[in-house]
Amino acid sequence: MAAKFKKTAKKSAGKTQNAGKGSAQEQAERLSKTLSESAQQIWLAGVGAFGRAQAEGTKLFEGLVKEGLNLEQTARKFTGGQASVLRDAVESKVGQARERATDTWDRLEKVFEERVQRALVKLGVPGRDDLAGLSERVDALTAELRRQGGAPAARKASAKPAAAARKPKAAKAAAKKPAKAAKAPRKSIARPKPPVAP
């Protein structure tokens, strides 16, 4: 378009030089006519561009909307897949944290039990195994006493005056020997030490 304007201007300039004798007024009219034709062509080109932009702009807009919808759907699919992957990863980490917490609590519980047990041993408090062994020994001694014909200690105390009157001294000595044997193991049991004040 600018090239066309230059071409027209050169033609008019060439004519003016050739006509050299023509009046200045004719030259001004020709130049004015050339300029108005060029302005008219520029105007028409602008109107044509505007019309084309309107027609193609609508098509372009609709095409951009379709492309935007496709991109949005793709993004949603991608983020949906990423969300499920992320959810799985979080659940895995939570499971691992639970296992670690359980292991830690188990270890703490064992450490606590061991320390309490050591403290009880230092204080001389018998443990579960000690009490079970003592209970077995008491049961064995009670069974031995019954086997030898003696009665348990509570019955002996109430029957002692009557039995003492009937038995001779040798029988008394024989009866005392199993009782001493029963008392001997009791002396071997360690008594708890009293706590020391700080």
Disulfide bonds with the S-S distance in Angstrom:
none
